[in-house]
Amino acid sequence: MVVKPIISYKLEGYFARLNYNFNDKYYISGSVRRDGSSVFTNNKWGTFYSVGASWRIDQEGFMDNVSFIDNLKLRGSYGEVGNDNLLNNAGTARNFFISQGLYGILPNAGTPGIFWSATGNADLRWENSTNWDVALEFGLFNNRLSGSFEFYKRISSDLLYNVPIPASEGQIEAPNNIGDMYNQGFEIGLNARIVNSTNFSWDLGLQASTLKNEITSIPDPFVTGSKRWDVGRSRFDFFLYDFAGVDPSNGDALYYMYEEDDDGNVGIPVLDENGAHMVTNDWQDAGKGYIDSNTVPDVIGSINNSFTYKNFNLNILLTYQIGGQVIDYGYADMMHEGDYGASLHPDIMNAWKAPGDITNVPRLQNGDQNLSQRLSSRWLTDADFLALRNVNLAYNLNKRVTEKIGVNNFRLFVSGENLFMWSKRTGLDPQYNLAGTAAGNDYAPNRIISFGVNVSF
């Protein structure tokens, strides 16, 4: 007998939209939708609204004598979006039955046995994201310079999340609507024609954005991996064992000590009688703390250059990030305490060897877990990077030649993708995810070199 998994998901929705334009100066739009999802039991339906407006300032009479402005528009919008998507316990696929308790069948000494595989929660409801933004778009000097400045804020409420629970309950996590948070920031886009001559032109495009994240409501704080969710904190703040260096006398790894106070506040530094932060060589005694580090970059964006010289075109795309940190688990796995038969990073040559050695690499001692705690600030690495994402060089045959060979256009090109990545540590790709927890064995984008011909008849 072949047993096939049942995957049944239905989404029913109703949608209405209204657009209004007055004199090609003032625009307004609004919409409402009501969605019902099969993943919920007691709260299947959600209603979501949106409204947007824009003002073409350049079309006003008082702008008639402002010759250097070609386009000037102010716009803003407010909208709500629902989410019914939650991954399974393993985080590998979508769970279509999050509101139901699930059971599975496994062999038990040759006899089928039933086991409880998922908790479910019949009271789950739609996660709601409220988005609003305001932006100014412009074009100046015959559009030689154009761009936009935008502020955005996204408020997420009733977040769907698999919350950790005590294993004594029979599962390690359960789905719930756990709280609220917001993301906000600025986005800037600039496009300029730097050079515009008969045979040569140079166009430059710059993109930059910022992000701030904060949790504003949560029933109970909880730890998930290298983070701890709590009100007033970012979900991207690291909550780790704080590495304090290496004891020169014996090569022990040292950790700063933290404790919980009487009010339930965690990550309080333990101080000695002189006010100095105390350390220990046992990470279990040290406790975790917020270490004033998170994964969110200060700025992330791209730089695009486009050059044209006669029949040649050259396009170069760079992406970059400034600020933020990641836990480099790939590096951590190669800087272990000396497991037999496991590969080591060349930095292991700096390990402590004799009393008096000053180093940040503890001694090698197989099996001593205190020497190489994975959830430690020791592995935090700056996430700054500069990547050469794409280069494309092309040559277009002129019209006289294409007419002779009987085609409309003939273009030769060579292009390269993912050509270069500069980061703090060779082999580290900070672009992996915003959570800043690259496993170290993740798939890296291939470097691709392409040659080709485009012909149109």
C-alpha positions in Angstrom: 0.0 0.0 0.0 1.3 3.5 -0.9 0.3 6.3 1.4 0.4 9.7 -0.2 0.5 12.9 1.8 -2.7 15.1 1.7 -2.0 18.7 0.9 -5.2 20.7 0.6 -5.0 24.5 0.7 -7.8 26.9 -0.4 -7.8 30.6 -0.4 -11.0 32.5 -1.2 -11.0 36.3 -1.7 -13.1 39.2 -2.7 -11.5 42.4 -4.0 -12.7 45.9 -4.9 -10.7 48.9 -6.1 -11.3 52.6 -6.9 -9.0 55.0 -8.8 -9.5 58.7 -9.3 -7.5 61.2 -11.3 -8.3 65.0 -11.2 -6.8 67.1 -13.9 -3.7 64.9 -14.2 -2.4 66.5 -11.0 -4.1 64.7 -8.1 -4.5 61.0 -7.9 -6.2 58.8 -5.3 -6.8 55.1 -5.1 -8.4 52.8 -2.6 -9.0 49.1 -2.3 -10.5 46.6 0.1 -10.2 42.8 0.1 -11.6 40.0 2.2 -9.8 36.7 2.3 -10.6 33.4 3.8 -7.9 30.7 4.3 -8.3 27.0 4.9 -5.3 27.0 7.3 -7.3 28.6 10.0 -10.1 27.0 12.0 -11.9 29.6 14.2 -10.7 32.8 12.4 -10.8 32.0 8.7 -11.6 35.5 7.4 -9.6 38.7 7.4 -10.4 42.1 5.9 -7.6 44.4 4.5 -7.7 48.0 3.3 -5.4 50.3 1.4 -5.4 53.9 0.2 -2.9 55.9 -1.8 -2.5 59.4 -3.1 -0.1 61.5 -5.2 0.4 65.1 -6.2 2.2 66.1 -9.4 3.6 69.4 -8.1 5.4 70.1 -11.4 1.9 70.5 -13.1 0.9 73.4 -10.8 0.9 76.9 -12.2 3.4 78.2 -9.7 6.0 75.8 -11.2 5.7 77.3 -14.8 8.8 79.5 -14.4 10.9 76.9 -12.6 12.7 75.6 -15.7 15.2 73.2 -14.1 12.5 71.0 -12.7 11.1 68.4 -15.1 9.3 66.2 -12.7 8.3 66.7 -9.1 5.8 64.4 -7.4 4.8 63.8 -3.8 3.1 60.4 -3.0 2.0 58.5 0.0 0.2 55.2 0.7 -1.3 53.2 3.5 -2.1 49.5 3.1 -2.8 46.3 5.0 -1.7 42.8 3.9 -2.6 39.5 5.5 -0.3 36.5 5.9 -1.4 32.9 6.6 2.0 31.3 5.8 3.9 29.5 8.6 6.7 26.9 8.0 6.7 23.5 9.5 8.7 22.6 12.7 11.8 21.9 10.6 11.5 25.2 8.8 11.8 23.5 5.5 8.3 23.7 4.0 5.0 25.4 4.5 2.6 23.9 7.0 -1.0 23.9 5.7 -2.4 22.5 8.9 -1.1 25.0 11.5 -4.4 25.2 13.3 -4.8 21.4 13.7 -3.1 18.9 15.9 -1.4 16.3 13.7 -0.5 12.7 14.2 1.8 10.3 12.3 2.3 6.6 12.1 5.7 4.9 12.7 6.6 1.2 13.0 7.0 0.1 16.6 8.7 -3.4 16.7 6.9 -4.3 13.6 3.6 -3.0 14.7 2.2 0.4 13.5 2.3 3.1 16.2 0.7 6.5 16.3 2.5 9.5 17.6 1.7 13.2 18.1 3.7 15.2 15.5 2.3 18.8 15.8 0.4 20.7 18.4 -1.8 23.0 16.2 -3.8 25.9 17.5 -7.4 26.4 16.5 -7.4 30.0 17.7 -4.8 31.2 15.2 -5.7 34.2 13.1 -4.3 36.2 10.2 -1.0 37.9 10.7 -1.5 41.6 9.7 1.1 43.9 8.1 0.3 47.6 8.0 2.5 49.4 5.5 2.7 53.1 4.9 5.2 55.3 3.1 5.7 58.8 1.9 8.1 59.7 -1.0 9.3 62.6 -3.2 10.2 61.8 -6.8 12.0 64.3 -8.9 13.7 64.9 -12.3 16.0 67.9 -12.8 18.0 69.5 -15.6 16.2 67.8 -18.5 16.2 64.7 -16.4 20.0 64.5 -16.3 19.4 64.0 -12.5 16.4 62.0 -11.2 15.5 59.9 -8.2 13.4 59.6 -5.2 13.6 59.9 -1.4 11.2 57.6 0.6 10.4 56.9 4.2 8.6 53.6 5.0 7.2 51.9 8.0 5.8 48.4 8.2 3.9 47.3 11.4 3.4 43.6 11.8 0.8 42.4 14.3 -0.4 39.0 15.4 2.8 37.5 14.1 2.6 33.8 13.2 5.5 32.0 14.8 6.5 28.6 16.1 7.1 29.5 19.7 9.5 27.3 21.8 7.7 25.3 24.5 9.0 22.9 27.2 9.9 19.5 25.8 7.9 18.0 28.7 4.7 19.0 26.8 5.5 16.5 24.1 6.7 19.0 21.5 9.4 21.6 21.4 7.3 24.4 19.7 3.8 25.4 19.0 2.2 27.9 16.5 0.8 31.1 17.9 0.1 34.7 17.2 2.8 36.1 19.4 3.1 39.9 19.2 3.8 43.0 17.2 6.9 44.6 15.7 7.8 47.3 13.2 10.4 47.8 10.5 11.1 51.3 9.2 13.8 53.1 7.3 14.7 55.3 4.4 15.3 54.5 0.7 17.2 56.7 -1.7 17.5 56.2 -5.4 19.6 58.6 -7.6 20.2 58.3 -11.4 22.4 60.7 -13.2 23.8 61.1 -16.7 27.4 62.2 -15.8 28.6 62.5 -19.4 26.5 62.9 -22.5 28.5 63.6 -25.7 28.2 62.5 -29.3 30.3 59.3 -29.0 30.5 58.8 -25.2 27.9 58.6 -22.4 28.1 57.6 -18.7 25.0 56.9 -16.6 25.3 56.3 -12.9 22.7 54.8 -10.6 22.9 54.7 -6.8 20.5 52.9 -4.4 20.7 53.0 -0.6 18.3 51.9 2.1 18.3 51.6 5.9 16.3 49.4 8.3 15.3 49.6 12.0 13.4 46.8 13.6 11.8 46.8 17.1 9.5 44.4 18.9 6.6 46.4 20.5 4.5 43.7 22.0 5.1 40.1 23.0 3.4 38.0 25.8 6.5 36.4 27.0 10.2 36.8 25.9 11.8 33.7 24.4 15.1 32.6 23.1 15.4 31.2 19.5 18.9 30.3 18.4 21.3 33.2 18.7 18.5 35.8 19.4 16.1 36.6 22.2 12.7 38.2 21.4 11.7 40.9 23.9 9.8 44.2 24.0 12.0 47.1 23.1 14.6 44.9 21.4 15.2 44.0 17.8 14.5 40.5 16.6 18.0 40.7 15.1 19.8 41.6 18.3 22.4 38.9 19.3 21.9 37.1 22.6 25.0 35.1 23.2 27.7 33.8 25.5 30.1 36.8 25.5 33.7 35.7 24.7 36.3 37.5 26.9 39.5 36.2 25.4 42.0 33.5 26.5 43.6 33.0 29.9 47.4 33.4 29.3 48.2 31.1 32.2 46.4 28.0 31.0 44.8 28.6 27.6 41.2 28.5 28.9 38.5 30.3 26.9 37.0 33.0 29.1 33.4 34.3 29.1 31.9 37.4 30.6 29.3 36.6 33.3 25.6 37.7 33.1 22.7 37.1 35.4 18.9 37.7 35.7 17.8 40.3 38.3 14.8 40.0 40.7 12.5 41.8 38.1 13.2 39.2 35.4 15.6 41.3 33.4 18.2 39.1 31.8 21.7 39.8 30.6 22.7 41.9 33.6 26.5 42.0 33.9 28.0 40.4 37.0 30.5 42.9 38.5 33.2 42.3 41.1 33.9 44.6 44.1 35.9 47.0 41.9 33.1 47.3 39.3 34.8 45.1 36.7 32.9 42.7 34.6 33.6 39.2 36.0 34.7 36.3 33.8 34.7 32.5 34.0 36.1 29.6 32.0 32.7 27.8 32.1 30.2 29.1 29.6 27.4 27.4 31.4 28.1 29.5 34.5 28.6 32.6 32.4 25.1 32.9 31.1 24.1 34.8 27.9 23.7 38.5 27.4 22.9 41.2 24.8 26.3 42.2 23.5 25.3 45.4 21.6 25.5 43.7 18.2 22.9 42.8 15.6 22.7 41.7 12.0 21.0 44.8 10.6 23.2 46.8 8.3 23.5 50.6 8.6 23.2 50.9 4.8 22.7 48.4 2.0 22.4 49.2 -1.7 23.8 49.0 -5.2 25.9 51.1 -7.7 25.2 50.7 -11.4 27.4 52.2 -14.1 26.5 52.2 -17.8 29.1 53.4 -20.4 28.5 53.8 -24.1 31.3 54.5 -26.6 30.3 54.5 -30.2 28.9 51.0 -30.7 30.3 49.6 -27.5 28.2 49.2 -24.3 29.6 48.4 -20.8 27.4 47.8 -17.8 28.8 47.2 -14.3 26.6 46.4 -11.2 28.1 46.5 -7.7 26.2 45.7 -4.5 27.3 46.6 -1.0 26.6 46.6 2.7 27.9 48.7 5.5 27.4 47.6 9.1 25.8 44.6 10.8 27.4 41.4 11.9 27.0 37.7 11.3 27.9 34.6 13.2 30.4 32.8 11.0 29.5 29.2 11.8 31.7 27.9 9.0 34.7 29.5 10.6 33.6 28.3 14.1 33.3 24.7 12.9 37.0 24.8 11.7 38.2 26.4 14.9 37.0 23.6 17.2 38.8 22.3 20.3 40.7 19.6 18.4 38.2 16.9 17.3 40.1 14.0 15.9 39.9 13.7 12.1 38.1 17.1 11.6 39.5 19.9 9.4 41.0 23.0 11.0 41.3 26.6 9.9 44.9 28.0 9.4 44.1 30.4 12.3 44.3 27.4 14.6 48.1 27.9 14.4 47.6 30.8 16.8 46.2 28.6 19.5 47.6 28.9 23.1 50.6 26.6 23.6 52.5 27.6 26.7 51.9 29.8 29.9 52.3 33.5 29.0 51.1 33.2 25.4 48.9 36.1 24.4 46.3 35.0 21.8 42.6 35.0 21.2 42.6 31.2 20.3 42.2 28.8 23.2 44.4 25.7 23.6 43.6 22.5 21.8 42.1 19.8 23.9 39.9 17.2 22.4 36.5 17.0 24.0 36.6 20.2 26.1 33.4 21.9 25.1 34.3 25.0 27.1 37.0 25.9 24.6 34.7 26.3 21.6 31.1 27.3 22.4 29.3 27.8 19.1 26.8 30.4 20.4 29.5 32.8 21.3 30.4 36.3 20.4 33.8 34.9 19.4 32.5 34.1 16.0 30.8 37.4 15.3 32.3 38.9 12.1 31.6 42.2 10.4 29.1 41.8 7.5 30.4 44.6 5.4 30.8 43.5 1.8 31.3 44.7 -1.8 30.2 42.4 -4.6 30.8 42.7 -8.3 27.5 41.1 -9.3 27.4 41.7 -13.0 29.5 43.0 -15.9 28.3 43.1 -19.5 30.3 44.2 -22.5 28.6 44.4 -25.9 29.3 45.5 -29.4 26.5 46.5 -31.8 27.2 46.3 -35.5 26.4 49.6 -37.2 23.4 49.9 -39.5 25.4 49.8 -42.7 26.9 46.4 -41.9 23.6 44.9 -40.7 21.8 45.9 -43.9 24.5 44.2 -46.0 24.1 40.9 -44.1 20.3 41.1 -44.1 19.5 41.6 -40.4 18.0 44.4 -38.4 20.3 44.1 -35.4 23.5 42.1 -34.7 24.9 42.3 -31.1 28.0 40.5 -29.7 28.3 40.3 -25.9 30.3 38.8 -23.1 29.0 38.9 -19.5 30.0 37.8 -16.1 27.9 37.2 -12.9 29.1 36.9 -9.3 32.7 37.8 -10.4 34.1 39.1 -7.1 33.1 39.3 -3.4 35.0 41.3 -0.8 34.1 40.5 2.8 35.8 40.5 6.2 36.8 36.8 5.9 37.7 34.9 2.7 34.8 32.6 1.9 32.2 34.4 3.9 29.1 35.5 2.0 27.2 38.0 4.3 24.4 38.2 1.8 23.2 34.7 3.0 20.3 36.0 5.2 19.3 38.9 7.4 19.4 36.7 10.5 23.2 36.6 10.3 23.5 32.9 10.9 25.2 31.5 7.8 25.9 27.8 8.4 29.1 27.9 6.5 28.2 25.1 4.0 25.5 27.1 2.2 25.2 27.2 -1.5 27.3 30.0 -3.0 26.2 31.6 -6.3 28.1 30.3 -9.2 30.5 32.5 -11.1 29.2 32.5 -14.6 30.9 33.7 -17.8 28.7 33.9 -20.9 29.4 34.7 -24.5 26.7 35.2 -27.1 25.1 36.8 -30.1 21.8 38.5 -30.4 20.3 38.7 -33.9 17.0 40.2 -35.0 15.5 39.9 -38.4 
